[in-house]
Every structure is written in C-alpha cells, then in structure tokens.
C-alpha cells in the first residue's frame, strides 16, 4: 500500500466520522427542541385546566 493511498484513506475516514458526528448532533438537537415544545404545550394545557377547576 502506497503512502498516498494510506493518507487518502485516512482523510476519507476522518471526513466520514465528522459527518456522522454532525448528523447525530443535529438529530439530538431536533429531539431536544421537540421535547421542550411538548413540555411547554403540556404546561399551558395544565394551567388552563387548573383555571377551569377554580
């Protein structure tokens, strides 16, 4: 295996790893945003129900 080939393979591997990490990070970010949105919605509905019960 030539040195140039090895370097190319290493660069490709690091790039792929970087893409995977970025993708996973964006996925976790979207999951967190949806979770916070859901908690906000549940809080508002709970407040409404408590007002009605009074």
Secondary structure, DSSP 8 states (H G I E B T S, - for coil): --HHHHHHHHHHHHHHHHHHHHHHHHHHHHHHHHHHHHHHHHHHHHHHHHHHH-
